[in-house]
Amino acid sequence: MNTKRDLPIHIQGVPALEDNYIWIITQGKDCIVVDPGSADPVIDWCTQNNLQPTAILITHTHHDHVDGISLLRNTYSASLPIYANRCAKLTHLFNPVDGETTIDIGTMCFQILALPGHTPDHIGFYLKEKQALFCGDTLFAGGCGRLFNGGTPEQMTLSLQKINQLPKQTALYCAHEYTLANLRFAAIVEPHNETISKRLAESKIKRMHGEATVPSFLEEEQATNPFLRTETTHVEQAINQWAKQTTTTPSARFALLRAWKNELDATGILEQD
Ligand SMILES: [Zn+2]
């Protein structure tokens, strides 16, 4: 007879709200829900697939990552465990976790990574046996999160470096479908990087067919994501040229690159072909 440990683990993205993905990690009939910004798509998926949520993981407490918690607890169990940063301001009772520790849920073991920057309380969950990182709004496919709630460029720079040190095959499960706009920006920063233009073209085709462009793999982010490439000559030169100054630290380069992207985001130009 199979034990639960032998059952394969599957990871499914459920689109929610405008452009969020809620990740559902399934083993047998149990599942773990990551960042439920809305409950309905999770309940629909679980009903269709005869699944029972056994835990909720929260990367940070922005509403589009937590607003589904109440209805999920009402639907499945008032004591459905929630794991969130010890510092998280969450209105629900939860199991506090700290960075650089591990938690066991069922047969799965997650390593917690402190990833402050997008928010000061942001964490990631690394599921070693799948080489999967649930990185919330820290690293996106082709880009990264903005700084909110007092998160600093120094924090974000260290968090991105921490992700950058994971195995190259790590699958990155971020929480938004922002890939096309991110890669259009990447192509502006590095107009001669053919790996970026190829990835952008492939991602456009996926989106045309309604397919998700995430997860992506760390190796492809290292080759195409400007926020992981601020220390390469071309990206550093592009940042200095845009900012008309000579940067001397990784966090200064990150801050300017982020400001550059924010400026273009505001024009709407990255949303168009
Ligand atoms: Zn967020």
Residues whose N, C-alpha, C, O or C-beta is under 5 A from the ligand:
A	BS01	ZN	H62 D137
